[in-house]
Amino acid sequence: MGITPGPTQMVNANNEARRALMSGKSSQDTIRAAKDTAAFSGEPMRGNLIKQLNHWGVERWLGLADAAAMFSTDRQLVQITSLLRYPVFVNDKDYRGAPDMIKNLLLKKHLLDYFASEVTELDNAVFLGLGPMVQDVLDRLIIRGVIEKDRIIGGMLHPSGNNNYRLSYLAGSRDGPIPHATNPAPYDNGRRAFRDRFLL
């Protein structure tokens, strides 16, 4: 679960929807194709997410050889989602948490109308939040009773290219010093919590 789709995901979804409609697919199949194509699409975004999923052992939990299958042959095993379902931009730039989505009336409405309803529809799902901003919002939704604490496992990094060097260290051999502005504790705690719960 991310914050909101970005411009790359938005363009990829629109292009895939156009291709699907032009090939005669139904509205339902078109929506599915657009979502499957666009979900955390683009590199290094999707590659970084797959690297983390494999490092945590999510592919083993789901009985897969590689987490990459979650974006191809085994898409039915995962629901890719965001706190804000539709792309949000502020002054023509990616939304990065300001204004606060719980305090802003429009963003709060979208958060509660769409994400909160998704939580109830996916009543057996476990949510893996990507990055501290997602975790902060989830913590506040727990307090409001929107989602139960035991359904959330945090600690993964947001898979954007800005975190390449952190991810290379955290999911790598960990040789050398800890990279600048990197705190391994949330990642390691989340990975441990996931593995203790689902892989032992």
Secondary structure, DSSP 8 states (H G I E B T S, - for coil): -BS---HHHHHHHHHHHHHHHHTT--HHHHHHHHHHHHTT-STTHHHHHHHHHHHHTHHHHTT-S-GGGGGTTTGGG----BSSSS--EETTEE--S-S-TTTSHHHHHHIIIIIHHHHHHSTT--EEEESHHHHHHHHHHHHTTSS-GGGEEEEE---SGGGHHHHHHHTS---SS--TT--HHHHHHHHHHHHHHHT-
